[in-house]
Amino acid sequence: MGQPGRAGTIAALQRTIGNRAVQRYFLGAATASASATILQGQDRQADNSFRDATGGIAMSGRDATAGATPLRISEDGRMAIENADASRQAKIFFAEPDIAKKSNTELLKRGSKYLLNTQQAGAITVTDQKGKSHNLDAFEPILNPDEGKKSARKKVAGRMGTMQHGNAVGVEATCVAVAEAIIGQKYSSLTKKELKALKLVGATQHTQWGAGVADTIAKGGKRKAQTGALNENAIAQAYGQYLQAHPAAAAKTAKKLGVNVFADPKVGQAFVSESMGTPGAAGITNWTLDPTGGTSTALMADDAAVAGGKRRTGWGNHAGAVVAASGGDKVTMENYARSGEDAALKDNDEIFYFAMYGPVTKPTQTWHATWSGGATPIANAVTGVIG
């Protein structure tokens, strides 16, 4: 990511992880396509919004003919998605049909609000790293007619055709709400098990869960039961400095806890990252970025050129539910509070996107690396699995 100390941390993580043969995505392109503009996505406008001048969602397709547009392709070649940059958000992804069938089976068990619908069979062909061709279907979201109920795929198959799908699907206005709709549980009620595992007492809020994890890592996995209030600022400082000074030891503890780059949700579960530290006048002191405390991450900055008048500069948290997986790669369906893009948040809005993340053996591809770094980081991020 080019951040101070990050290269050494990643090298230590790679040494700690070892050489397990886990799949990870690579950049490639379709070798054949059923449609030249099948790569549908939301386009960022000059005012930072993904909406056009009329308030509609700014959409376009991209060329999917042989070699035209870069894709993230799972190493086994069984999934792919447009390698979109910050100006694009993919509205579809590609996978072999059995992957989507297995995904829908798991999502139905959780009563997920959203399932996967085949937009186009045989949409693209890609080649995996061993030279084998894979014919992939294009998938979009579709509303589950049995939302909130544990159900079987064969029971909903005949009724899915009547449900809203694709770009007509309206989703929740925040990342956590979308994730909750998919995993079939509330985030606030998911922390008790994790807190118990960390021997935390009397702490039930997700920010306290994150602080408890950060505290455990900062103390090398050795800590006593927490009975009082958690001082987030002190924990954030100790956490960031420990990550910088002892990356291999921190990774060992993170691996034991199944957090940060080691967070590995299954289909129907979700990634969640929480920022540690209390915002001050300059934002949250970002100890993981600068162990001297010389850098702060604010969540928003005034910007008259942005549609909502505030430009996004950081995040307090982010969540994304996994809707498909192959090898070590995960596809999530996400949204986020678009406060840095639009004047107001909109529930039941047709803005959403799919993203692909890689496994722990490729730390820079992980959810944790993506959301703890970049232009709008989660300061002092702790990443875990919910669901």
N, C-alpha and C positions, 0 to 999 in steps of 0.2 A: 504493500500500500504506500510505501515511501514515507512512513511515519517513523519518528525517532525510536530506535530500539526494536521496531517491529520485525525487521529481517532476522535479527538474532533470536527473537522469540519464536518465529516460525521454524527456523532451523532446529531449535531445541525441541519443538513440538514434533517435527518429523523424526528426529532421533528417538523420541519417546514412543511415538506411534509404531515405528518399525516398518517393515516391508510387507504388510498384509496385502494380499491380492484382492483389493476392493475396487469395483468399477468407479470411474469418474468421467465427467463429460469432457469432450474436446470440441474445438471449433472446426466445423466443416460446412458443407452445403448440400442441398438436394442434388441427386444425380438425375432425377426425373420428377415431374410434377404434373398433376391433373389440371392445374389452373395456374396461370402466370401471376395472379394477384391473390393467392390464397392466404398469404401471411398478413392477416388482419391485425391492426393494432390501434391504440389511442395515440394521437400525436400532440405533443406539447406545443402550445402557441407562444407567440412573442411575449405575452403578458404572464407566462409561466403556467397558465391554466391548460387543462386538456379539453376545454370547451371552446366552441367557436363563438363568433360574434352574436349568435342567436341564443346562446346558452346550451345548445346541443353538444353532444360529444364529438370532438373532432376525430374522425376516423379515416384510415386509408388502408390500402393493401400494398404489399410489397411483392416483388418478383420472386417466385419460387422455382423458376426454370433452372435447369442444370447449372450449378456453380454461381448463381446470381447473388443470393443473399446469405450471409453467414448464419449458421445455426449452431446452437449448443446441442451436441449429439451425445447421448450416453455412450460410454465406451463399448457397451454391448450392442449399440445400434438400435435399441428397441424403443427409445423415446427421443424426441427432439423438440426444440422450441427456438423461435427467432432469438438471435443474440442481440437483443435490443439494448440501446444505450439509454441515457437519461431522458432522451427526447421521445422515446417510444415505450409503450406498454402492451405486451402481447395479449390478444384476446382469445387466442386458441393455442393449443399445443398438439403435438403429434405423438402417437404411440401405436404399438401393435395391439390389435383388438383384445387379446386376452388380458392385457394389462388393465385396460379400462373395465373389463368385466370383473376382474378381481377387485379393483378399486370400488366399483359400485356395490359389490357384495359387502365390503367392509364399511362403506359409508352408510348403507342401509341398516346395518347392525346398530349404528349409532343414531339413527333417525336424522341424519344430516339433511339440512334444508336443500343442499345442492348435490346433484349427481352429475355424471359425465354423459354427454350425448354425442353420437357420431354425427359430425357436421358433413363430412365427406369421406367415404371409404376410399382407400387407395390414394390418398391425397398426394403423398410424396414418397420417393424412394431415397434412402440414404445408405451409405456404406460404413460398416463399423471398422475398427482399427485393424481387424484381421482380413479385411477385404470382402467380407460377406455382405450382400445386399439385404435390406429390410424394407418391406413395403408398409408404410405407416398410414393410419387413418388420422383425420383431423378431428379433434374433440373440443367441445364447447360445454359450458355449464347448462344444466336444465333443472328446473324446480322439481323437487321430490313430492309426488302426490301423497306420500305417507310421511311427510315431515313430522318429526317428533316421536315417531313410533319405530320400534325395532321391527324390521320387515325383511322379506326375502326378495331377491331380484325378480324372480318369476311372477311375484304378486303385483309388481308395479309395471312390468314391461308393457303390458297392454294399455296402460293409462298414461304413459309418459308422453305420448304423442299429443295430448291435449294441453300440456304444460308449457309455460313460457320457457324459451331457451335462447342461448347465444346472446346476442347484443340486446335482446329484449328483457333479459333478466335484471331485475333491480336488486341491489344488495345494500347491506348496512353501511353507515357512514364512517365507521371506525374499524381499525384492524382487529381489535379484540372482539367486537360484535360479530364480524364475519367469521372469525375463527371459532367462536362459540357456536354459531349456527351450523358449522360443519362438524365439530367434534361432539355436539349434543350435550355440552356441559358448560357451566359458568366458570370463568377463570377464577373468580374470587373464592369459589368453593373447592378448587382443586389443590390449594396449597397445604391443606392439613397433613396429607400423607408425606409430602416433601419436608414440611416443617418437623414432623415427628422423626423422620429419618435423620434429620440434622440435630435432633435433641433440642429443638426450640420449643419454648413453653409460652403460651399466651400470645403468640404472634400469628395472626390469621390473614393479614393483608399481603398481597403479592409483592409489594415493595419491601416488606420485611422478609419475605422469603428470599428475594434477591440479595438483600443485605446479609442474611444468614449464610448464603452460599459464598458471597464475597469474603465474609469474615472467616469462614472455614478454610478457603483457599489461602488467604493471607496468613493464616496460622499453620499452614502446612498440613491441614487435616486434623490437627490436634486442638480440641477446644472442649470446654465444659458446657453444660446445659445453659442456655440463655434464659434468664428469668426476668430481666429488666428490659427497659427500652433499648433499642439498637440505635447507636449514634451513627447515622448514615455517613456524615462527612468524615468522621474518623475512620470508619470502615473503608470508605472509598479511597482515602489516602493510603491506608495500609495495603489495600488490595492492588491499587495501581503500582505502587512502589515494589510490592512483592513480585508482581508479574514481570516487571522490568529487571529486577535484581536476581530473581530465581526462576527463570522461565521453565526449566525442565521440572523442577519440583512443583511449580504451580500446575503444569500440565499433568503431572502424575496425579495430583489431587483432583483436578478437573475430570480426568478420565475415570477415576474411582466414583465420582459423583454423577457422571454422565452429563456434564454441563459444558458450556462454551463450545469449542469446536467439536467436542465429543457428544453434543446433543444430537440424538438420532431418532426422531419420531417416525412412527409407522403411518401408513395411510389411515386417516381418521383421527390422528393426533396432530399437535401443532408445536411449532417453534414459538418461543416467547423470549424476548430480550428486555431486560429492565435496566434503567439507568440508576446508578448509585450516586448519591450526593444531593444535597439540598440546593436549589438554585439561589444564587446571590445576585448582586447588581449586574455582574458581568456574565451570568449564566452559571453552569455547573463546572467546577474545577475538574479538568479532565486529566486525572493522574495517570491513566493508562497511556495517554498521548505524550504527556510531559511529566516525569516523576518529580520535577522540582515544583510543580503546581503553578507553573508560569503560563499555562494555557487554559482557557475556559471555553465551554461550549454553551452558547445561548440557543434557545429553541426557536426564536423568531427575531427578525430585524425589520425595522421600518423600511419599506421600499415602495415608492409611489408607482413604479413601473409594473408591479405585480397586481393581478386582478383583485386580490383581497386586501391589498395595502401592506401586507406583511410577507416577507420572504422567509422560507423555512431554512434554518441554519443548524438545527439539531433535533433529536427526538428524545422523548422521555421513556418511551417503550415502543415495541412493535411485536406483532404476532402474525403468524401465517400458518394455515392448516395445510397439511399434506393431502393431496387428492390423487397422486399417482407416484409410483416408485419403480425403479429398475436398477439392479445392482446397488450401488451406493448413492445414486442420484435421486433427488426428490423434486417433484413438481408441486408447487403450492398455488392456491387460489387466494388472492389478497386484495385488500383495499387499505386505505389509511385516512386519517383525518386530514382533509385537503385544505387546511387552514392557510397554508402558504401558497395556495393556488386560486382559491375561490372566496367570495365574500361570505358565504355561509355553507355549513355542512348540509348535505342532503341525504336523508335516509331513503331507501327503496329507489336508488338511483342506478342507472345502467353503467356506472363506472366500476370496473373491477379489472384485474389482470392476473395472468399466470406468470410464474417465474420458476427457474430451475436452479437448484443448488447442489453442490458436490459433497463428497464424503470427507471424513476426518483425515484420510490419507492425502488429501489435497487441501490443506488448511485455508489457502487463499480463496477457494471456491465455496467454503462453508457459509451457511447463514450467518454464523457469528462474525466471521471476518467481514462479510458484506455490510452488516448493520452496525458494527462497532467502529468502522472506518469510513473513508470517503468524505464527500463534501458536507454531508449532514449526519454526523455520527451520533450514536447513543453513547453518551459519556460514561466511562467506567462500566461498560456493559457486562451483565451476567445473562447468559442464555441457558434456557432449560427446555424441557418438554412438558406439555400439558395434555391431558386426555388419557 
